């Protein structure tokens, strides 16, 4: 009898180990509470601005919109930053791709890439700040300082980044192999920023470059950088990155238009990223992470860039009527 019990225990341990190493034990979250929002299709970067409010950029326009996390539907407010960003009249899109909040300030960054045909688009090379204000219970997003438009030049000139071949990457289309496309921006615990690259992916690892003085940059100073960080995200680049306390959540995706999406946790420093296995993640096109302080990482929101999803037979980004444009939201809930 004791021999049988011992064999049963060993068999159970073997099955548990097999379950772990097949990756099933890595599944740490599930998707809940899907919702649809109106007024735009190409949701890109965004941040929480209250316990139940978020602002999000549309990479097909220069507007930032305020939405309720509790009540999906049209935007509560809309702010057009075209004049502030000083876009050129031709090809006015700033291609805003990412946002990060530090205190009462939100920083926004353009892709800094060329268009899909490899043609230069100077309006995409912008970095700027906005302030969050509460005016009689209503959230306002106001420009602060001035836009900074020489970030790519500064990165290319820094000898620490020569191995990433950013100047050569910037001469290619953003979705070409070894092209250039910035899509992530995150605060750090020190109050700095991490700039995340969807492309290039040097040596098969995702690239982050820390900026240590964002306040001064929107005041007109040149940026100060720290050495680049490369993360093994299974050969994928960064679609967004967001911080909660000492932990980052990363959306990883391919450098080109297709491919899969993955979620990772990363504790910063020399630690390795940990994959979060989520079923049906690729039913969406996740491009923005919204973390609410009251919920933390127990439950956080993903926004889907649905510009290619059909609306009345055409891609959503091509729909003329804003009221018919939609993007989706879904929440990642920690498994118990």
One Martini backbone bead per residue (centre of mass of N, CA, C, O) as a GRO file, in nm:
protein
  336
    1UNK     BB    1   0.060   0.062  -0.022
    2UNK     BB    2   0.302   0.256   0.010
    3UNK     BB    3   0.405   0.219  -0.278
    4UNK     BB    4   0.152   0.332  -0.419
    5UNK     BB    5   0.156   0.610  -0.287
    6UNK     BB    6   0.436   0.690  -0.390
    7UNK     BB    7   0.366   0.667  -0.691
    8UNK     BB    8   0.134   0.875  -0.688
    9UNK     BB    9   0.303   1.117  -0.600
   10UNK     BB   10   0.503   1.107  -0.835
   11UNK     BB   11   0.293   1.136  -1.057
   12UNK     BB   12   0.184   1.409  -0.965
   13UNK     BB   13   0.452   1.562  -0.990
   14UNK     BB   14   0.494   1.505  -1.288
   15UNK     BB   15   0.233   1.646  -1.389
   16UNK     BB   16   0.296   1.924  -1.274
   17UNK     BB   17   0.561   1.969  -1.428
   18UNK     BB   18   0.444   1.936  -1.712
   19UNK     BB   19   0.243   2.169  -1.688
   20UNK     BB   20   0.455   2.390  -1.641
   21UNK     BB   21   0.647   2.336  -1.905
   22UNK     BB   22   0.402   2.393  -2.113
   23UNK     BB   23   0.280   2.689  -1.982
   24UNK     BB   24   0.017   2.681  -1.810
   25UNK     BB   25   0.131   2.823  -1.544
   26UNK     BB   26   0.166   3.112  -1.694
   27UNK     BB   27  -0.123   3.166  -1.657
   28UNK     BB   28  -0.241   3.498  -1.516
   29UNK     BB   29  -0.489   3.566  -1.713
   30UNK     BB   30  -0.794   3.740  -1.815
   31UNK     BB   31  -1.056   3.831  -2.018
   32UNK     BB   32  -1.265   4.123  -1.957
   33UNK     BB   33  -1.494   4.351  -2.026
   34UNK     BB   34  -1.595   4.422  -2.301
   35UNK     BB   35  -1.566   4.718  -2.520
   36UNK     BB   36  -1.710   5.015  -2.687
   37UNK     BB   37  -1.586   5.296  -2.864
   38UNK     BB   38  -1.622   5.631  -2.973
   39UNK     BB   39  -1.461   5.858  -3.235
   40UNK     BB   40  -1.247   5.623  -3.289
   41UNK     BB   41  -0.990   5.369  -3.401
   42UNK     BB   42  -0.668   5.452  -3.335
   43UNK     BB   43  -0.560   5.336  -3.070
   44UNK     BB   44  -0.301   5.420  -2.854
   45UNK     BB   45  -0.202   5.614  -2.634
   46UNK     BB   46  -0.245   5.601  -2.264
   47UNK     BB   47  -0.415   5.726  -1.957
   48UNK     BB   48  -0.488   5.778  -1.641
   49UNK     BB   49  -0.717   6.051  -1.475
   50UNK     BB   50  -0.856   5.841  -1.279
   51UNK     BB   51  -1.062   5.597  -1.152
   52UNK     BB   52  -1.256   5.629  -1.452
   53UNK     BB   53  -1.033   5.770  -1.644
   54UNK     BB   54  -0.927   5.835  -1.990
   55UNK     BB   55  -0.663   5.897  -2.218
   56UNK     BB   56  -0.638   5.918  -2.588
   57UNK     BB   57  -0.480   5.847  -2.878
   58UNK     BB   58  -0.468   5.912  -3.238
   59UNK     BB   59  -0.266   5.810  -3.510
   60UNK     BB   60  -0.471   5.982  -3.727
   61UNK     BB   61  -0.442   6.221  -3.522
   62UNK     BB   62  -0.430   6.525  -3.288
   63UNK     BB   63  -0.616   6.392  -3.080
   64UNK     BB   64  -0.743   6.404  -2.744
   65UNK     BB   65  -0.931   6.172  -2.543
   66UNK     BB   66  -1.207   6.143  -2.319
   67UNK     BB   67  -1.294   5.867  -2.098
   68UNK     BB   68  -1.500   5.615  -1.971
   69UNK     BB   69  -1.462   5.312  -1.805
   70UNK     BB   70  -1.778   5.265  -1.724
   71UNK     BB   71  -1.884   5.430  -2.004
   72UNK     BB   72  -1.929   5.347  -2.294
   73UNK     BB   73  -1.851   5.562  -2.584
   74UNK     BB   74  -1.824   5.868  -2.617
   75UNK     BB   75  -1.658   6.138  -2.567
   76UNK     BB   76  -1.625   6.384  -2.321
   77UNK     BB   77  -1.356   6.486  -2.460
   78UNK     BB   78  -1.167   6.719  -2.684
   79UNK     BB   79  -0.820   6.757  -2.804
   80UNK     BB   80  -0.645   6.978  -3.016
   81UNK     BB   81  -0.277   6.972  -3.106
   82UNK     BB   82  -0.186   7.099  -3.377
   83UNK     BB   83  -0.092   7.386  -3.300
   84UNK     BB   84   0.109   7.310  -3.076
   85UNK     BB   85   0.286   7.110  -3.259
   86UNK     BB   86   0.329   7.242  -3.541
   87UNK     BB   87   0.212   7.145  -3.801
   88UNK     BB   88   0.223   7.073  -4.109
   89UNK     BB   89  -0.001   7.097  -4.364
   90UNK     BB   90   0.143   6.861  -4.476
   91UNK     BB   91   0.088   6.595  -4.327
   92UNK     BB   92  -0.050   6.639  -4.017
   93UNK     BB   93   0.031   6.386  -3.887
   94UNK     BB   94   0.185   6.284  -3.568
   95UNK     BB   95   0.169   5.990  -3.471
   96UNK     BB   96   0.052   5.910  -3.196
   97UNK     BB   97   0.173   5.632  -2.970
   98UNK     BB   98   0.241   5.758  -2.671
   99UNK     BB   99   0.216   5.744  -2.301
  100UNK     BB  100   0.301   5.930  -1.988
  101UNK     BB  101   0.282   5.948  -1.631
  102UNK     BB  102   0.387   6.237  -1.417
  103UNK     BB  103   0.182   6.311  -1.214
  104UNK     BB  104   0.029   6.600  -1.375
  105UNK     BB  105   0.184   6.469  -1.626
  106UNK     BB  106   0.187   6.426  -1.985
  107UNK     BB  107   0.351   6.226  -2.221
  108UNK     BB  108   0.420   6.256  -2.577
  109UNK     BB  109   0.467   6.040  -2.877
  110UNK     BB  110   0.594   5.988  -3.172
  111UNK     BB  111   0.719   5.763  -3.405
  112UNK     BB  112   0.961   5.883  -3.596
  113UNK     BB  113   0.859   5.795  -3.873
  114UNK     BB  114   0.779   5.698  -4.160
  115UNK     BB  115   0.604   5.603  -4.397
  116UNK     BB  116   0.506   5.315  -4.557
  117UNK     BB  117   0.693   5.429  -4.816
  118UNK     BB  118   0.949   5.597  -4.688
  119UNK     BB  119   0.851   5.883  -4.622
  120UNK     BB  120   0.884   6.180  -4.504
  121UNK     BB  121   0.754   6.289  -4.158
  122UNK     BB  122   0.803   6.545  -3.947
  123UNK     BB  123   0.544   6.535  -3.757
  124UNK     BB  124   0.641   6.257  -3.606
  125UNK     BB  125   0.880   6.429  -3.444
  126UNK     BB  126   0.732   6.428  -3.143
  127UNK     BB  127   0.750   6.597  -2.812
  128UNK     BB  128   0.518   6.627  -2.530
  129UNK     BB  129   0.322   6.821  -2.291
  130UNK     BB  130   0.072   6.772  -2.031
  131UNK     BB  131  -0.185   6.892  -1.824
  132UNK     BB  132  -0.371   6.821  -1.532
  133UNK     BB  133  -0.707   6.939  -1.473
  134UNK     BB  134  -0.943   7.054  -1.224
  135UNK     BB  135  -1.265   7.184  -1.337
  136UNK     BB  136  -1.524   7.143  -1.158
  137UNK     BB  137  -1.489   6.813  -1.212
  138UNK     BB  138  -1.323   6.865  -1.476
  139UNK     BB  139  -1.121   6.749  -1.715
  140UNK     BB  140  -0.801   6.882  -1.816
  141UNK     BB  141  -0.596   6.921  -2.120
  142UNK     BB  142  -0.283   7.091  -2.117
  143UNK     BB  143  -0.042   7.265  -2.240
  144UNK     BB  144   0.322   7.246  -2.207
  145UNK     BB  145   0.542   7.434  -2.312
  146UNK     BB  146   0.719   7.258  -2.572
  147UNK     BB  147   0.794   7.114  -2.845
  148UNK     BB  148   0.998   6.836  -2.942
  149UNK     BB  149   1.204   6.781  -3.267
  150UNK     BB  150   1.517   6.631  -3.192
  151UNK     BB  151   1.534   6.336  -3.088
  152UNK     BB  152   1.653   6.167  -3.319
  153UNK     BB  153   1.915   6.325  -3.349
  154UNK     BB  154   2.015   6.266  -3.060
  155UNK     BB  155   2.022   5.958  -3.084
  156UNK     BB  156   2.216   5.941  -3.330
  157UNK     BB  157   2.460   6.108  -3.177
  158UNK     BB  158   2.485   5.890  -2.969
  159UNK     BB  159   2.741   5.667  -2.910
  160UNK     BB  160   2.574   5.445  -2.742
  161UNK     BB  161   2.373   5.396  -3.021
  162UNK     BB  162   2.529   5.294  -3.277
  163UNK     BB  163   2.456   4.980  -3.270
  164UNK     BB  164   2.143   5.040  -3.364
  165UNK     BB  165   2.117   5.204  -3.630
  166UNK     BB  166   1.915   5.462  -3.644
  167UNK     BB  167   1.978   5.613  -3.906
  168UNK     BB  168   1.915   5.373  -4.092
  169UNK     BB  169   1.629   5.317  -3.989
  170UNK     BB  170   1.510   5.612  -4.060
  171UNK     BB  171   1.533   5.539  -4.386
  172UNK     BB  172   1.295   5.357  -4.330
  173UNK     BB  173   1.035   5.190  -4.297
  174UNK     BB  174   0.862   5.102  -4.007
  175UNK     BB  175   0.791   4.788  -4.140
  176UNK     BB  176   1.069   4.730  -4.191
  177UNK     BB  177   1.350   4.591  -4.169
  178UNK     BB  178   1.514   4.789  -3.953
  179UNK     BB  179   1.340   5.006  -3.875
  180UNK     BB  180   1.141   5.296  -3.752
  181UNK     BB  181   0.949   5.271  -3.430
  182UNK     BB  182   0.763   5.442  -3.193
  183UNK     BB  183   0.534   5.293  -2.915
  184UNK     BB  184   0.673   5.361  -2.631
  185UNK     BB  185   0.583   5.484  -2.289
  186UNK     BB  186   0.744   5.536  -1.963
  187UNK     BB  187   0.761   5.544  -1.651
  188UNK     BB  188   0.962   5.571  -1.361
  189UNK     BB  189   1.048   5.559  -1.033
  190UNK     BB  190   1.244   5.828  -1.088
  191UNK     BB  191   1.092   6.013  -1.321
  192UNK     BB  192   1.135   5.891  -1.584
  193UNK     BB  193   1.190   5.763  -1.918
  194UNK     BB  194   1.070   5.518  -2.156
  195UNK     BB  195   1.172   5.428  -2.480
  196UNK     BB  196   0.984   5.241  -2.718
  197UNK     BB  197   1.057   4.990  -2.965
  198UNK     BB  198   0.934   4.826  -3.240
  199UNK     BB  199   1.160   4.967  -3.421
  200UNK     BB  200   1.411   4.815  -3.374
  201UNK     BB  201   1.558   4.464  -3.316
  202UNK     BB  202   1.833   4.414  -3.173
  203UNK     BB  203   1.927   4.094  -3.162
  204UNK     BB  204   1.613   4.022  -3.099
  205UNK     BB  205   1.570   4.286  -2.911
  206UNK     BB  206   1.418   4.500  -2.726
  207UNK     BB  207   1.402   4.864  -2.716
  208UNK     BB  208   1.534   5.086  -2.460
  209UNK     BB  209   1.532   5.447  -2.375
  210UNK     BB  210   1.644   5.661  -2.142
  211UNK     BB  211   1.493   5.954  -1.997
  212UNK     BB  212   1.586   6.203  -1.740
  213UNK     BB  213   1.449   6.510  -1.864
  214UNK     BB  214   1.141   6.589  -1.946
  215UNK     BB  215   1.088   6.870  -1.827
  216UNK     BB  216   1.323   7.014  -1.980
  217UNK     BB  217   1.244   6.943  -2.271
  218UNK     BB  218   0.964   7.108  -2.263
  219UNK     BB  219   1.159   7.372  -2.197
  220UNK     BB  220   1.413   7.331  -2.435
  221UNK     BB  221   1.592   7.103  -2.374
  222UNK     BB  222   1.804   6.861  -2.395
  223UNK     BB  223   1.834   6.538  -2.384
  224UNK     BB  224   1.885   6.279  -2.143
  225UNK     BB  225   2.069   5.976  -2.134
  226UNK     BB  226   2.075   5.632  -2.111
  227UNK     BB  227   2.145   5.335  -2.155
  228UNK     BB  228   2.042   5.086  -2.321
  229UNK     BB  229   1.772   4.842  -2.341
  230UNK     BB  230   1.745   4.480  -2.359
  231UNK     BB  231   1.471   4.261  -2.447
  232UNK     BB  232   1.331   3.939  -2.419
  233UNK     BB  233   1.039   3.905  -2.655
  234UNK     BB  234   1.050   3.683  -2.873
  235UNK     BB  235   1.130   3.902  -3.113
  236UNK     BB  236   0.982   4.148  -3.011
  237UNK     BB  237   0.832   4.447  -2.982
  238UNK     BB  238   0.712   4.762  -2.871
  239UNK     BB  239   0.374   4.882  -2.808
  240UNK     BB  240   0.384   4.891  -2.485
  241UNK     BB  241   0.441   5.071  -2.162
  242UNK     BB  242   0.387   5.021  -1.800
  243UNK     BB  243   0.362   5.153  -1.467
  244UNK     BB  244   0.363   4.980  -1.135
  245UNK     BB  245   0.558   5.088  -0.927
  246UNK     BB  246   0.797   4.820  -0.996
  247UNK     BB  247   0.612   4.743  -1.250
  248UNK     BB  248   0.594   4.618  -1.578
  249UNK     BB  249   0.395   4.646  -1.871
  250UNK     BB  250   0.397   4.458  -2.185
  251UNK     BB  251   0.353   4.513  -2.524
  252UNK     BB  252   0.404   4.276  -2.778
  253UNK     BB  253   0.531   4.300  -3.125
  254UNK     BB  254   0.563   4.326  -3.436
  255UNK     BB  255   0.721   4.527  -3.679
  256UNK     BB  256   0.487   4.460  -3.842
  257UNK     BB  257   0.146   4.420  -3.930
  258UNK     BB  258   0.159   4.148  -3.811
  259UNK     BB  259   0.113   3.906  -3.595
  260UNK     BB  260   0.168   3.884  -3.261
  261UNK     BB  261   0.070   3.900  -2.918
  262UNK     BB  262   0.219   4.003  -2.601
  263UNK     BB  263   0.266   3.958  -2.248
  264UNK     BB  264   0.457   4.140  -1.991
  265UNK     BB  265   0.673   4.123  -1.716
  266UNK     BB  266   0.876   4.380  -1.541
  267UNK     BB  267   1.131   4.476  -1.286
  268UNK     BB  268   1.378   4.564  -1.403
  269UNK     BB  269   1.683   4.596  -1.481
  270UNK     BB  270   1.824   4.259  -1.485
  271UNK     BB  271   1.566   4.148  -1.536
  272UNK     BB  272   1.342   3.932  -1.667
  273UNK     BB  273   1.090   3.877  -1.861
  274UNK     BB  274   0.742   3.783  -1.809
  275UNK     BB  275   0.511   3.586  -1.925
  276UNK     BB  276   0.167   3.643  -2.013
  277UNK     BB  277  -0.093   3.426  -2.031
  278UNK     BB  278  -0.345   3.488  -2.289
  279UNK     BB  279  -0.643   3.430  -2.394
  280UNK     BB  280  -0.742   3.593  -2.690
  281UNK     BB  281  -0.557   3.840  -2.749
  282UNK     BB  282  -0.569   3.814  -3.081
  283UNK     BB  283  -0.859   3.951  -3.106
  284UNK     BB  284  -0.673   4.188  -3.080
  285UNK     BB  285  -0.495   4.532  -3.092
  286UNK     BB  286  -0.281   4.596  -2.871
  287UNK     BB  287  -0.161   4.954  -2.771
  288UNK     BB  288  -0.278   5.001  -2.468
  289UNK     BB  289  -0.210   5.085  -2.124
  290UNK     BB  290  -0.432   5.090  -1.834
  291UNK     BB  291  -0.357   5.211  -1.505
  292UNK     BB  292  -0.514   5.188  -1.193
  293UNK     BB  293  -0.441   5.257  -0.873
  294UNK     BB  294  -0.692   5.097  -0.740
  295UNK     BB  295  -0.608   4.818  -0.909
  296UNK     BB  296  -0.363   4.777  -1.061
  297UNK     BB  297  -0.267   4.439  -1.153
  298UNK     BB  298  -0.541   4.291  -1.111
  299UNK     BB  299  -0.665   4.529  -1.312
  300UNK     BB  300  -0.637   4.599  -1.660
  301UNK     BB  301  -0.622   4.799  -1.956
  302UNK     BB  302  -0.702   4.750  -2.303
  303UNK     BB  303  -0.629   4.890  -2.620
  304UNK     BB  304  -0.761   4.887  -2.953
  305UNK     BB  305  -0.642   4.893  -3.277
  306UNK     BB  306  -0.921   4.943  -3.524
  307UNK     BB  307  -0.845   5.060  -3.819
  308UNK     BB  308  -0.884   4.765  -3.978
  309UNK     BB  309  -1.165   4.745  -3.904
  310UNK     BB  310  -1.471   4.697  -4.025
  311UNK     BB  311  -1.687   4.966  -4.166
  312UNK     BB  312  -1.902   4.944  -4.400
  313UNK     BB  313  -1.655   4.791  -4.572
  314UNK     BB  314  -1.434   4.962  -4.418
  315UNK     BB  315  -1.189   5.087  -4.267
  316UNK     BB  316  -1.208   5.272  -3.985
  317UNK     BB  317  -0.994   5.500  -4.073
  318UNK     BB  318  -1.188   5.571  -4.344
  319UNK     BB  319  -1.403   5.692  -4.188
  320UNK     BB  320  -1.574   5.999  -4.182
  321UNK     BB  321  -1.760   5.934  -3.945
  322UNK     BB  322  -1.691   5.953  -3.612
  323UNK     BB  323  -1.951   5.801  -3.497
  324UNK     BB  324  -1.843   5.519  -3.651
  325UNK     BB  325  -1.604   5.506  -3.485
  326UNK     BB  326  -1.403   5.235  -3.337
  327UNK     BB  327  -1.301   5.094  -3.018
  328UNK     BB  328  -1.149   4.863  -2.803
  329UNK     BB  329  -1.200   4.704  -2.482
  330UNK     BB  330  -1.000   4.534  -2.225
  331UNK     BB  331  -0.953   4.319  -1.945
  332UNK     BB  332  -0.703   4.227  -1.710
  333UNK     BB  333  -0.727   3.945  -1.498
  334UNK     BB  334  -0.626   3.806  -1.226
  335UNK     BB  335  -0.557   3.503  -1.127
  336UNK     BB  336  -0.661   3.286  -0.850
   0.00000   0.00000   0.00000
